[in-house]
């Protein structure tokens, strides 16, 4: 099927699925409508006047877009949306979707030091504005103090929107802007009922954060130095963001309990670019595990418009790992960030009645068990799934009262299981991973004594219960432990490759700290986020690619401050080509879920190392025209491309090769049906940002069996007059002798070196069934 035919067929699916009645007059839903802005008749003074006169009633329009996207969102019936799609000036119309959040030592762990390197060279990110798309922000926290900060940059056009619990004075020289976007969320609530929409008993109709997630991510990216920071005594020390002097603009697009809607997210992109942000951090992704084509994905569309305007956009890779092809936010103009551990942990030991001691983690800070042994029970022994998962109202108080209860991880929040155990009279909880989580552990501020165990340890406890007449156990909480080895390790939950949309682009791009991260927290909820948790804390410890993403956002702020003329692609390239591949044992970064060596499908180019990124030597730049050429190469028609790029495209008759996008990594795809020797060539262009006169030699590393990799020329010479040089990489694979790993891929790399810099690009070799 031609791309254009597929495009309209898919739109028809979006418009007519979802319960429309036969006459097309079902309840209204929100649709995002892309309009050819250049077709506006001159009689209308603004696009809004045109839209309300010709396309939709003013009362139905939620947002208008004019910067990263041209069009509007409106509450429409299926029949009305169908009629709009037939209008000659409407390029696309698609249903609004609900998204979800991808829920003090980490700056040092990135290679940052106080007295030298990127922090000092960039003045800690001063005067760079980081836009955070999240659940809002909590003003008044020490992390957002403006003490000793200079005036707000004169170029800044953003505002501070007042509302419930948030006044104009809530902004300062640190929080330079704060807005909230709720129209899409509220429209969904009107059509779907109270399960969706803003619950003002637990939410603030303002930029103020009622959830905590947005406060945490904002302070991770750009929080000030905060001394004596901890979460109930855990992770005691100095809390600081990656770019402590960068300014923060908060764009509240996600609402407690009801999530984040595409129409609001797109409005935030449109507004943030007009406001003048330099970096956008978005720890949000799809909630259905499926990545939409770029022209149906408002995060991809909005971020393209931002990047086209020189704004760096980092996005979380998602928390559906370690499953293959689970990485999300796949657009090649996005910097996609996976999560790693750091060298800090919060150990909690489970001691069984037979003397066996098992290692887990916990952030429980209440009264300890003091070594007392308690009866141990596993409700799942009965075979009832809800009981094994400790779901609401699933536990028999007669079975669990006064006992430590084993609960399997999954289906409900980890901390909520402890509350269920507490309500049933349990004394404590052992949270056991299943096979899908493997040995990956994250700490939580549980309401009862709790230790999280990996899958193997969890099985050991269940086996002990099965073989013991009167099983007992206790839990010992050992506080904060530093110097953990190995670190970094790819977090088990971190989204994994390959890229499910366009495998020619390797995703994720890199990893950054995302496990047990200490950062500022809201005053509206306790550390678990549960309504019944009345504890208050200035800081909280969270895990997720949501926490990894703002590390890269802060890093981009530092690089933008140090190199204001660098494009978003150059900033990403500097991070990727200098990323670390080894842990603190000087061994290859491993995968938490398996304990084996990780691969570029797990960690992309490697682990962020910022001091090296400041001076990468060479970078791979990508222009807007390059991205358009890529979209032509993957088969998008001119009209489809215009949905993303705003401007009409003109694809050449000979389709470009998408793998020739000037990306810092290389993905070679070979057909399984073509047995024998196959070759692929890739063109890359390196830009010298280091010493004017430099000579780089290439080195090919870790070539898999059955593969040869050649690079021509093998030497790149740069002078004051010659700042760019191109080269060709040829990857040849004998598919009869190719040794692939469990993910169906093999990996190598190439690196350019001038004796000082090492500019490295990972190479993935994958067999696929069709192209």
C-alpha positions as CSV (number, residue, x, y, z in Angstrom):
1,X,0.0,0.0,0.0
2,X,1.4,3.5,-0.9
3,X,2.3,5.6,2.1
4,X,-0.3,8.2,1.3
5,X,-3.1,5.6,1.0
6,X,-2.0,4.0,4.3
7,X,-2.0,7.5,5.9
8,X,-5.7,8.2,5.0
9,X,-6.7,4.6,5.8
10,X,-5.2,4.9,9.2
11,X,-6.9,8.2,9.8
12,X,-10.2,6.7,8.8
13,X,-9.5,4.1,11.5
14,X,-8.8,6.8,14.1
15,X,-11.9,8.7,13.1
16,X,-14.4,6.0,12.9
17,X,-13.3,3.5,15.6
18,X,-14.1,4.0,19.3
19,X,-17.8,3.5,19.5
20,X,-19.4,5.9,17.1
21,X,-23.1,5.3,16.6
22,X,-24.5,4.5,13.1
23,X,-25.5,8.1,12.5
24,X,-22.0,9.4,13.4
25,X,-23.4,11.5,16.2
26,X,-21.6,9.8,19.1
27,X,-20.3,11.8,22.1
28,X,-17.7,14.3,21.2
29,X,-14.0,13.5,21.4
30,X,-11.0,15.7,21.1
31,X,-9.3,15.7,17.7
32,X,-6.0,17.4,16.7
33,X,-6.4,19.0,13.3
34,X,-3.5,19.9,11.0
35,X,-4.3,22.7,8.6
36,X,-2.3,24.0,5.6
37,X,-1.7,27.4,7.1
38,X,-0.6,28.9,3.8
39,X,-4.0,28.4,2.4
40,X,-5.7,30.9,4.8
41,X,-7.8,33.4,2.9
42,X,-6.6,37.0,3.3
43,X,-10.1,38.0,4.4
44,X,-9.4,36.5,7.8
45,X,-7.1,38.5,10.1
46,X,-5.8,35.5,12.0
47,X,-5.8,31.7,11.7
48,X,-8.1,31.5,14.7
49,X,-10.7,33.6,12.8
50,X,-10.4,31.2,9.8
51,X,-10.6,28.1,12.0
52,X,-13.7,29.3,13.9
53,X,-15.4,30.5,10.7
54,X,-14.8,27.5,8.5
55,X,-13.8,24.5,10.6
56,X,-15.3,24.5,14.1
57,X,-17.5,26.4,16.4
58,X,-15.4,28.7,18.8
59,X,-16.9,26.9,21.8
60,X,-15.5,23.6,20.6
61,X,-11.9,24.7,20.0
62,X,-9.5,23.9,22.8
63,X,-6.1,25.0,21.5
64,X,-4.8,26.7,18.4
65,X,-1.2,26.0,17.3
66,X,1.0,28.3,15.2
67,X,4.7,27.7,16.0
68,X,5.7,24.0,16.0
69,X,2.4,23.0,14.3
70,X,-0.3,24.7,12.4
71,X,-3.9,23.9,13.3
72,X,-6.1,23.4,16.3
73,X,-7.6,20.9,18.7
74,X,-11.4,20.7,19.2
75,X,-14.2,18.6,20.7
76,X,-15.9,17.0,17.7
77,X,-18.1,14.1,17.0
78,X,-16.9,11.4,14.6
79,X,-19.1,12.8,11.9
80,X,-17.7,16.3,12.3
81,X,-14.1,15.1,12.3
82,X,-14.9,13.0,9.1
83,X,-16.3,16.1,7.4
84,X,-13.2,18.1,8.4
85,X,-10.9,15.5,6.9
86,X,-12.6,16.0,3.5
87,X,-11.8,19.7,3.5
88,X,-9.0,20.4,1.0
89,X,-7.0,22.5,3.4
90,X,-7.0,19.9,6.2
91,X,-3.9,17.7,6.0
92,X,-4.7,15.5,9.0
93,X,-7.0,14.9,11.9
94,X,-6.4,12.4,14.7
95,X,-7.8,11.6,18.0
96,X,-6.3,13.0,21.2
97,X,-4.6,10.3,23.3
98,X,-3.8,9.9,26.9
99,X,-0.1,9.6,27.8
100,X,1.7,8.5,31.0
101,X,4.7,9.7,33.0
102,X,7.8,7.4,32.8
103,X,8.0,7.2,36.5
104,X,22.6,14.0,45.2
105,X,25.3,11.8,43.8
106,X,24.3,11.6,40.2
107,X,26.0,14.8,38.9
108,X,29.4,13.5,40.2
109,X,28.6,10.1,38.7
110,X,28.3,11.8,35.3
111,X,31.9,13.0,35.5
112,X,31.1,16.5,36.7
113,X,33.5,18.2,39.2
114,X,33.2,21.5,40.9
115,X,36.4,23.3,40.0
116,X,37.0,22.3,36.4
117,X,35.4,20.9,33.3
118,X,31.9,21.5,32.0
119,X,30.4,23.0,35.2
120,X,33.0,25.8,35.3
121,X,33.2,26.3,31.6
122,X,29.5,26.7,31.2
123,X,29.0,28.8,34.4
124,X,26.7,25.9,35.7
125,X,24.3,26.5,32.8
126,X,23.6,30.2,33.7
127,X,21.0,31.9,31.5
128,X,20.0,28.8,29.7
129,X,16.3,28.1,30.1
130,X,15.1,24.4,30.5
131,X,11.4,23.8,29.8
132,X,10.1,20.9,31.8
133,X,6.9,19.2,30.6
134,X,5.5,17.4,33.6
135,X,3.1,17.7,36.5
136,X,4.1,21.2,37.5
137,X,6.5,22.6,40.1
138,X,6.5,23.3,43.8
139,X,7.8,26.9,44.4
140,X,9.6,27.7,47.6
141,X,11.7,24.6,47.7
142,X,15.4,25.3,48.3
143,X,16.2,23.6,45.0
144,X,14.4,26.5,43.3
145,X,16.0,29.4,45.2
146,X,17.2,32.4,43.1
147,X,19.8,33.5,45.6
148,X,22.9,35.0,43.8
149,X,21.4,34.4,40.3
150,X,21.6,37.2,37.8
151,X,18.5,38.8,36.2
152,X,16.2,36.8,34.0
153,X,17.6,36.8,30.4
154,X,16.2,39.7,28.4
155,X,15.2,37.4,25.5
156,X,12.8,35.4,27.7
157,X,9.2,35.9,26.7
158,X,7.5,33.4,29.1
159,X,5.1,34.3,31.9
160,X,4.0,33.1,35.3
161,X,0.4,32.0,35.3
162,X,-1.4,32.4,38.6
163,X,-3.9,29.9,39.9
164,X,-4.8,27.8,42.9
165,X,-1.8,27.7,45.3
166,X,0.4,29.6,42.8
167,X,0.7,33.3,42.6
168,X,2.7,35.6,40.3
169,X,5.2,35.8,43.2
170,X,5.8,32.0,43.0
171,X,8.1,32.7,40.1
172,X,11.6,34.2,40.6
173,X,14.9,34.4,38.9
174,X,15.1,30.6,39.0
175,X,11.6,29.6,38.1
176,X,11.3,32.1,35.2
177,X,8.0,30.8,33.8
178,X,5.2,28.5,34.8
179,X,2.1,27.6,32.8
180,X,-0.6,24.9,32.9
181,X,-2.5,23.2,30.0
182,X,-5.7,21.4,30.9
183,X,-8.2,21.9,28.1
184,X,-7.6,18.5,26.5
185,X,-7.7,16.7,29.8
186,X,-10.9,18.4,30.8
187,X,-12.5,17.7,27.4
188,X,-11.6,14.0,27.9
189,X,-13.2,14.1,31.3
190,X,-16.5,15.5,29.9
191,X,-16.7,12.8,27.3
192,X,-15.4,9.9,29.4
193,X,-16.8,10.7,32.8
194,X,-15.1,11.3,36.2
195,X,-12.4,8.6,35.7
196,X,-10.6,11.1,33.5
197,X,-10.4,14.8,34.1
198,X,-9.1,17.1,36.8
199,X,-10.1,16.2,40.3
200,X,-9.8,19.5,42.2
201,X,-9.9,17.7,45.6
202,X,-6.4,16.4,44.9
203,X,-5.2,18.8,42.2
204,X,-4.3,22.5,41.8
205,X,-5.7,24.3,38.8
206,X,-2.4,26.1,38.4
207,X,1.2,25.3,37.7
208,X,1.6,24.0,41.2
209,X,2.6,20.3,41.5
210,X,0.2,18.0,43.3
211,X,1.9,14.8,42.2
212,X,5.7,15.4,42.8
213,X,7.0,14.0,39.6
214,X,7.4,17.5,37.9
215,X,9.2,19.0,41.0
216,X,11.5,16.0,41.0
217,X,12.4,16.1,37.3
218,X,12.8,19.9,37.3
219,X,15.2,19.9,40.3
220,X,17.1,16.9,38.7
221,X,17.8,19.0,35.6
222,X,18.5,22.3,37.2
223,X,18.1,22.4,41.0
224,X,20.3,24.6,43.0
225,X,22.8,23.4,45.6
226,X,20.8,22.2,48.6
227,X,22.8,21.2,51.7
228,X,21.8,18.6,54.2
229,X,19.4,17.0,51.8
230,X,18.0,13.5,52.3
231,X,14.8,11.5,52.2
232,X,14.1,10.5,55.8
233,X,17.8,10.1,56.4
234,X,18.5,8.2,53.2
235,X,21.0,9.5,50.6
236,X,22.2,12.2,53.1
237,X,24.4,14.9,51.4
238,X,24.2,17.8,49.0
239,X,21.4,17.8,46.4
240,X,22.0,19.6,43.2
241,X,20.8,19.5,39.7
242,X,23.0,18.8,36.7
243,X,22.8,22.5,35.6
244,X,22.4,24.3,39.0
245,X,22.3,27.9,37.5
246,X,20.0,27.1,34.6
247,X,16.6,28.7,34.6
248,X,13.5,26.6,34.8
249,X,10.2,27.1,32.9
250,X,7.5,24.6,34.1
251,X,4.8,23.5,31.7
252,X,2.2,21.5,33.5
253,X,0.7,19.1,31.0
254,X,0.1,16.1,33.3
255,X,-2.5,15.9,36.0
256,X,-2.7,13.7,39.1
257,X,-4.7,10.5,38.4
258,X,-5.9,11.6,34.9
259,X,-2.5,11.7,33.0
260,X,-1.3,13.8,30.1
261,X,-3.2,14.4,26.8
262,X,-1.6,15.0,23.4
263,X,-3.5,18.2,22.6
264,X,-2.2,19.8,25.8
265,X,1.4,18.5,25.2
266,X,1.3,19.9,21.7
267,X,0.1,23.3,23.1
268,X,3.0,23.2,25.5
269,X,5.5,22.7,22.7
270,X,4.0,25.5,20.7
271,X,4.1,27.9,23.7
272,X,7.5,26.9,25.0
273,X,9.2,27.6,21.7
274,X,7.5,31.0,21.5
275,X,8.6,31.7,25.1
276,X,12.2,31.1,24.2
277,X,13.3,27.9,26.0
278,X,16.7,26.4,25.0
279,X,16.0,22.9,26.2
280,X,12.8,20.8,26.6
281,X,12.7,17.9,29.0
282,X,9.8,15.5,28.5
283,X,9.5,12.4,30.6
284,X,6.3,11.2,29.0
285,X,5.4,8.5,26.6
286,X,2.6,6.3,25.2
287,X,0.6,4.3,27.6
288,X,-0.2,1.4,25.3
289,X,3.3,0.1,24.5
290,X,2.8,0.9,20.8
291,X,4.8,3.6,19.0
292,X,2.7,5.6,16.5
293,X,4.1,6.8,13.2
294,X,5.6,10.3,13.5
295,X,2.7,12.0,11.7
296,X,0.3,10.6,14.3
297,X,2.5,11.4,17.3
298,X,2.2,14.9,18.7
299,X,5.4,14.4,20.8
300,X,7.3,13.7,17.6
301,X,5.5,16.5,15.7
302,X,6.0,19.1,18.5
303,X,9.6,18.1,19.1
304,X,10.4,18.4,15.4
305,X,9.1,22.0,15.5
306,X,11.2,22.7,18.6
307,X,14.4,21.2,17.1
308,X,13.8,23.1,13.9
309,X,13.9,26.2,16.0
310,X,17.1,25.3,17.7
311,X,15.7,23.8,20.9
312,X,17.2,20.6,22.2
313,X,14.6,18.0,23.2
314,X,15.3,15.0,25.5
315,X,12.7,12.3,26.1
316,X,12.5,9.3,28.3
317,X,12.9,5.8,26.7
318,X,10.1,4.3,28.7
319,X,9.9,1.8,31.5
320,X,8.8,-1.4,29.7
321,X,12.2,-3.1,29.7
322,X,13.8,-5.5,29.6
323,X,11.5,-6.5,26.8
324,X,12.9,-6.2,23.3
325,X,11.7,-3.3,21.2
326,X,10.2,-1.6,24.2
327,X,12.0,1.8,23.7
328,X,9.6,4.7,23.0
329,X,10.0,8.3,21.8
330,X,11.7,7.1,18.6
331,X,11.8,10.2,16.4
332,X,15.4,10.8,15.2
333,X,15.3,14.5,16.2
334,X,14.6,13.4,19.8
335,X,17.4,12.5,22.2
336,X,16.0,9.3,23.7
337,X,17.3,8.5,27.2
338,X,17.5,5.1,29.0
339,X,18.1,4.6,32.7
340,X,21.1,3.3,34.6
341,X,22.0,2.7,38.2
342,X,24.5,4.8,40.2
343,X,27.0,3.7,42.8
344,X,24.6,4.2,45.7
345,X,22.2,1.7,47.1
346,X,19.8,1.3,50.1
347,X,20.3,-2.3,51.3
348,X,17.7,-4.2,53.2
349,X,18.5,-7.8,54.3
350,X,15.8,-10.5,54.7
351,X,16.9,-13.2,57.1
352,X,14.9,-16.5,57.0
353,X,14.2,-18.7,60.0
354,X,16.8,-21.2,58.6
355,X,19.5,-18.6,58.8
356,X,19.7,-17.8,55.1
357,X,20.2,-14.1,54.4
358,X,18.9,-12.5,51.2
359,X,19.9,-9.1,49.9
360,X,17.2,-6.6,48.9
361,X,16.6,-2.8,48.9
362,X,14.2,-0.5,50.7
363,X,13.6,3.2,51.7
364,X,11.5,2.3,54.7
365,X,12.1,4.8,57.5
366,X,9.7,3.8,60.2
367,X,10.2,1.8,63.4
368,X,12.6,-1.2,62.7
369,X,11.8,-4.8,63.3
370,X,15.0,-5.0,65.5
371,X,15.8,-8.6,64.5
372,X,12.5,-10.1,65.7
373,X,11.4,-13.1,63.7
374,X,7.8,-13.0,62.4
375,X,5.7,-15.7,60.8
376,X,6.0,-15.6,57.0
377,X,3.2,-16.2,54.5
378,X,2.7,-16.2,50.8
379,X,-0.9,-15.6,49.8
380,X,-0.2,-16.7,46.3
381,X,0.3,-20.3,47.5
382,X,-3.5,-20.6,47.2
383,X,-3.2,-20.1,43.4
384,X,-5.3,-16.9,43.5
385,X,-3.6,-14.4,41.3
386,X,-5.0,-11.2,43.0
387,X,-3.8,-12.5,46.4
388,X,-0.3,-13.2,45.1
389,X,-0.2,-9.6,43.8
390,X,-1.6,-8.3,47.1
391,X,-4.3,-6.4,45.2
392,X,-6.9,-4.3,47.0
393,X,-9.3,-6.4,49.2
394,X,-7.5,-9.7,48.1
395,X,-5.9,-10.6,51.4
396,X,-7.6,-12.6,54.2
397,X,-6.8,-10.9,57.6
398,X,-7.0,-14.3,59.2
399,X,-4.1,-15.5,57.1
400,X,-1.8,-12.4,57.2
401,X,-2.4,-10.7,60.6
402,X,0.9,-10.3,62.5
403,X,2.9,-11.8,59.7
404,X,5.4,-10.7,57.0
405,X,3.7,-11.2,53.7
406,X,5.3,-12.0,50.3
407,X,3.7,-10.0,47.5
408,X,4.5,-10.5,43.8
409,X,5.5,-7.3,41.9
410,X,3.1,-6.1,39.1
411,X,-0.4,-4.9,38.3
412,X,-0.5,-2.3,41.1
413,X,2.0,0.2,42.5
414,X,4.7,-1.3,44.7
415,X,3.9,1.0,47.6
416,X,0.2,0.3,47.3
417,X,0.7,-3.4,48.0
418,X,2.2,-2.5,51.4
419,X,-0.9,-0.5,52.3
420,X,-3.1,-3.5,51.4
421,X,-0.9,-5.7,53.7
422,X,-1.1,-3.1,56.5
423,X,-5.0,-2.9,56.2
424,X,-5.2,-6.7,56.5
425,X,-3.1,-6.6,59.7
426,X,0.3,-7.7,58.2
427,X,3.4,-6.6,60.0
428,X,5.7,-6.3,57.0
429,X,6.2,-7.2,53.3
430,X,8.7,-8.9,51.0
431,X,8.1,-7.6,47.5
432,X,9.3,-10.3,45.0
433,X,10.2,-9.7,41.4
434,X,8.9,-11.9,38.7
435,X,10.8,-13.1,35.6
436,X,10.0,-10.0,33.7
437,X,11.7,-7.8,36.3
438,X,14.6,-10.2,36.9
439,X,17.1,-8.9,39.4
440,X,16.4,-5.2,38.9
441,X,15.5,-3.5,42.2
442,X,14.3,0.0,43.1
443,X,13.9,1.5,46.5
444,X,10.5,2.8,47.7
445,X,9.5,4.7,50.9
446,X,7.1,2.0,52.0
447,X,4.5,2.5,54.8
448,X,5.4,-0.8,56.5
449,X,8.7,-2.6,56.9
450,X,9.4,-3.9,53.4
451,X,12.3,-5.2,51.4
452,X,12.3,-5.7,47.6
453,X,14.0,-8.8,46.4
454,X,15.1,-10.0,42.9
455,X,13.4,-12.9,41.2
456,X,15.9,-15.5,42.3
457,X,15.8,-14.4,46.0
458,X,12.0,-14.2,45.8
459,X,11.8,-17.8,44.5
460,X,14.1,-18.8,47.4
461,X,11.7,-17.4,50.0
462,X,8.7,-19.1,48.4
463,X,10.6,-22.4,48.3
464,X,11.5,-22.0,52.0
465,X,7.8,-21.4,52.8
466,X,6.8,-24.5,50.8
467,X,9.3,-26.7,52.6
468,X,8.9,-25.3,56.1
469,X,6.1,-26.0,58.6
470,X,6.4,-22.7,60.4
471,X,8.4,-20.3,58.2
472,X,9.7,-17.1,59.8
473,X,11.7,-14.1,58.7
474,X,12.8,-10.6,59.7
475,X,14.1,-7.5,57.7
476,X,17.1,-5.4,58.6
477,X,17.3,-1.9,57.0
478,X,20.9,-0.8,56.5
479,X,20.6,2.8,55.4
480,X,22.7,4.2,52.5
481,X,25.6,2.4,51.0
482,X,28.0,4.2,48.7
483,X,30.7,2.9,46.3
484,X,28.5,0.1,44.9
485,X,30.1,-2.0,42.2
486,X,29.3,-2.5,39.4
487,X,27.9,0.8,38.4
488,X,26.5,2.0,36.1
489,X,24.3,-0.9,35.2
490,X,21.5,-0.7,32.7
491,X,18.3,-0.6,34.7
492,X,16.1,-3.7,34.1
493,X,13.0,-1.5,33.4
494,X,14.8,0.8,30.9
495,X,13.3,0.7,27.4
496,X,15.3,-1.5,25.0
497,X,15.9,-1.6,21.3
498,X,15.7,-2.3,18.5
499,X,13.7,0.7,17.1
500,X,10.2,-0.7,16.4
501,X,9.4,2.0,13.8
502,X,12.6,2.6,11.8
503,X,15.3,0.1,12.8
504,X,17.8,2.1,10.6
505,X,18.0,4.5,13.6
506,X,19.5,3.0,16.7
507,X,17.5,3.8,19.9
508,X,17.9,4.5,22.8
509,X,20.6,7.1,22.2
510,X,22.3,6.8,25.5
511,X,21.7,6.1,29.2
512,X,21.9,8.3,32.3
513,X,21.2,7.9,36.0
514,X,17.6,6.8,36.6
515,X,17.6,4.5,39.7
516,X,17.1,5.8,43.2
517,X,17.6,9.5,42.4
518,X,17.2,12.0,45.1
519,X,15.5,15.3,44.1
520,X,13.0,17.9,45.4
521,X,9.4,16.8,46.1
522,X,6.0,18.4,46.4
523,X,4.5,19.4,49.8
524,X,1.1,18.1,48.5
525,X,1.6,14.4,49.0
526,X,3.8,12.0,51.0
527,X,6.8,10.2,49.5
528,X,4.7,7.2,48.3
529,X,2.1,9.4,46.6
530,X,-0.7,7.4,48.3
531,X,-3.6,9.5,49.5
532,X,-3.3,7.9,53.0
533,X,0.4,8.8,53.3
534,X,0.5,11.9,55.4
535,X,4.3,12.1,55.7
536,X,5.9,15.3,54.4
537,X,9.4,15.4,52.9
538,X,11.3,18.1,51.0
539,X,13.1,15.5,48.9
540,X,12.2,12.1,47.6
541,X,14.0,9.2,45.9
542,X,12.4,7.9,42.6
543,X,13.4,5.6,39.8
544,X,12.5,5.5,36.1
545,X,13.6,6.7,32.7
546,X,11.7,9.8,33.9
547,X,14.6,10.5,36.2
548,X,17.3,9.7,33.5
549,X,15.8,12.1,31.0
550,X,16.3,15.3,33.0
551,X,20.0,14.4,33.6
552,X,20.4,14.7,29.8
553,X,18.3,17.8,29.8
554,X,20.6,19.4,32.4
555,X,23.6,18.2,30.4
556,X,22.3,19.8,27.3
557,X,21.8,23.1,29.2
558,X,25.5,23.0,30.2
559,X,26.6,22.2,26.7
560,X,24.4,24.9,25.2
561,X,25.8,27.5,27.7
562,X,29.4,26.4,26.8
563,X,28.7,26.2,23.1
564,X,25.8,28.5,22.2
565,X,26.3,28.0,18.5
566,X,25.8,24.3,18.6
567,X,22.7,22.8,17.1
568,X,20.5,20.2,19.0
569,X,22.1,17.5,16.8
570,X,25.6,18.6,17.6
571,X,24.8,18.6,21.4
572,X,23.4,15.1,21.1
573,X,26.4,13.9,19.1
574,X,28.8,15.3,21.7
575,X,27.1,13.3,24.4
576,X,26.8,10.1,22.3
577,X,30.3,9.9,20.9
578,X,32.0,10.5,24.2
579,X,29.7,8.2,26.3
580,X,31.2,5.6,28.6
581,X,31.1,1.9,27.8
582,X,32.7,0.6,31.0
583,X,31.6,0.6,34.7
584,X,33.5,1.4,37.8
585,X,35.3,-2.0,37.6
586,X,36.6,-1.0,34.2
587,X,34.4,-3.7,32.7
588,X,31.7,-3.4,30.0
589,X,28.4,-2.0,31.3
590,X,26.1,-4.9,32.2
591,X,22.4,-5.5,32.1
592,X,20.7,-5.6,35.5
593,X,18.0,-8.0,34.3
594,X,20.5,-10.7,33.2
595,X,23.8,-9.8,34.8
596,X,25.4,-10.2,31.3
597,X,27.2,-7.6,29.2
598,X,24.8,-5.0,27.8
599,X,24.7,-3.9,24.2
600,X,23.7,-0.8,22.2
601,X,20.1,-2.1,22.2
602,X,20.3,-1.6,26.0
603,X,22.5,1.5,26.4
604,X,22.7,3.1,23.0
605,X,26.0,4.8,22.6
606,X,26.8,4.3,26.3
607,X,26.6,6.2,29.6
608,X,26.6,10.0,29.6
609,X,30.0,11.4,30.5
610,X,29.7,15.2,30.5
611,X,33.3,16.5,30.9
612,X,34.2,14.5,27.8
613,X,31.2,15.9,26.0
614,X,32.3,19.4,26.5
615,X,35.2,18.8,24.1
616,X,34.2,16.0,21.7
617,X,36.6,16.8,18.9
618,X,34.1,15.9,16.1
619,X,30.4,16.0,15.9
620,X,27.7,14.8,13.5
621,X,25.3,17.7,12.7
622,X,21.9,17.2,11.1
623,X,19.9,19.9,9.4
624,X,16.1,20.2,8.9
625,X,16.6,19.3,5.3
626,X,18.4,16.1,6.4
627,X,15.4,15.1,8.5
628,X,13.0,15.8,5.6
629,X,15.3,13.6,3.4
630,X,15.0,10.8,6.1
631,X,11.2,11.1,6.1
632,X,11.2,10.8,2.3
633,X,13.5,7.7,2.7
634,X,11.1,5.9,5.0
635,X,8.3,6.3,2.4
636,X,6.3,9.3,3.7
637,X,4.6,11.3,1.0
638,X,5.1,15.1,0.6
639,X,1.7,15.7,2.3
640,X,2.4,13.4,5.2
641,X,5.8,15.1,5.8
642,X,4.1,18.5,5.8
643,X,2.0,17.3,8.8
644,X,5.3,17.0,10.7
645,X,7.4,19.8,9.3
646,X,4.8,22.5,8.7
647,X,6.4,23.3,5.3
648,X,5.7,21.5,2.1
649,X,8.2,18.8,1.2
650,X,9.5,17.8,-2.3
651,X,10.8,14.2,-2.1
652,X,13.1,13.3,-5.0
653,X,12.1,10.6,-7.5
654,X,14.9,8.4,-6.3
655,X,14.1,7.7,-2.6
656,X,16.9,8.6,-0.2
657,X,18.4,5.9,2.0
658,X,17.2,6.6,5.6
659,X,20.3,5.0,7.0
660,X,22.3,7.8,5.6
661,X,20.9,10.3,8.1
662,X,24.0,11.8,9.7
663,X,23.4,10.0,13.0
664,X,26.2,9.3,15.5
665,X,25.3,5.6,15.4
666,X,24.9,3.1,12.6
667,X,22.4,0.3,12.2
668,X,23.0,-2.2,9.4
669,X,19.9,-4.3,8.4
670,X,20.3,-7.5,6.4
671,X,17.5,-9.7,5.0
672,X,17.2,-13.2,6.4
673,X,15.9,-14.4,3.1
674,X,19.1,-13.5,1.3
675,X,21.5,-16.1,2.6
676,X,25.2,-15.4,1.9
677,X,27.3,-12.3,1.7
678,X,25.5,-9.0,1.8
679,X,26.9,-5.4,2.1
680,X,25.5,-2.1,3.2
681,X,27.2,1.3,2.9
682,X,26.7,4.4,5.1
683,X,27.8,8.0,4.5
684,X,28.6,10.2,7.5
685,X,29.9,13.7,7.7
686,X,32.0,14.8,10.7
687,X,32.3,18.5,11.7
688,X,35.5,19.5,13.5
689,X,34.7,21.5,16.7
690,X,38.1,21.0,18.3
691,X,41.6,22.2,17.3
692,X,41.5,23.9,13.8
693,X,44.3,21.8,12.3
694,X,43.7,18.2,13.2
695,X,44.2,14.7,11.7
696,X,41.9,11.8,12.8
697,X,42.6,8.2,12.2
698,X,39.9,5.6,12.2
699,X,39.8,2.4,14.3
700,X,37.3,-0.4,13.9
701,X,36.5,-2.2,17.1
702,X,34.8,-5.4,18.3
703,X,34.0,-6.7,14.8
704,X,31.5,-9.6,15.2
705,X,32.2,-13.0,13.6
706,X,30.9,-13.2,10.1
707,X,31.2,-9.4,9.6
708,X,33.8,-7.1,8.1
709,X,33.7,-3.3,8.5
710,X,35.7,-1.0,6.3
711,X,36.0,2.8,6.4
712,X,37.1,5.1,3.5
713,X,39.1,7.2,3.8
714,X,40.8,5.9,6.9
715,X,42.1,9.4,7.7
716,X,40.3,12.8,8.0
717,X,42.3,16.0,7.7
718,X,40.8,19.2,9.0
719,X,42.2,22.7,8.6
720,X,41.0,26.2,9.2
721,X,39.4,26.1,5.8
722,X,38.1,22.5,5.9
723,X,35.8,22.0,8.9
724,X,33.7,19.1,7.5
725,X,34.8,15.8,6.1
726,X,32.7,12.9,4.8
727,X,33.5,9.2,4.9
728,X,31.9,5.9,3.8
729,X,31.4,2.9,6.1
730,X,30.8,-0.5,4.4
731,X,29.4,-3.3,6.6
732,X,29.6,-6.8,5.0
733,X,27.9,-9.7,6.6
734,X,28.0,-13.4,5.7
735,X,24.6,-14.3,7.1
736,X,25.5,-18.0,7.0
737,X,28.2,-17.5,9.6
738,X,26.9,-14.5,11.5
739,X,26.8,-14.9,15.3
740,X,23.9,-13.0,16.8
741,X,23.1,-12.5,20.5
742,X,19.8,-13.2,22.2
743,X,18.3,-10.0,20.7
744,X,19.0,-11.2,17.1
745,X,21.8,-8.7,16.6
746,X,25.6,-8.3,16.6
747,X,27.5,-5.2,17.5
748,X,30.8,-3.5,16.6
749,X,32.0,0.1,16.6
750,X,34.2,2.6,14.9
751,X,36.2,5.4,16.5
752,X,38.1,8.4,15.1
753,X,41.0,9.6,17.2
754,X,43.5,12.5,16.9
755,X,45.5,11.3,19.9
756,X,43.4,13.4,22.3
757,X,39.8,12.8,21.4
758,X,38.0,9.4,20.8
759,X,34.9,9.9,18.7
760,X,33.1,6.6,18.9
761,X,30.0,5.3,17.0
762,X,28.3,2.0,17.8
763,X,27.3,-0.2,14.9
764,X,24.4,-2.7,15.1
765,X,24.1,-5.6,12.7
766,X,20.6,-7.0,12.5
767,X,18.8,-9.6,10.4
768,X,15.3,-8.7,9.5
769,X,12.6,-10.5,7.5
770,X,11.7,-7.6,5.2
771,X,12.4,-3.9,4.5
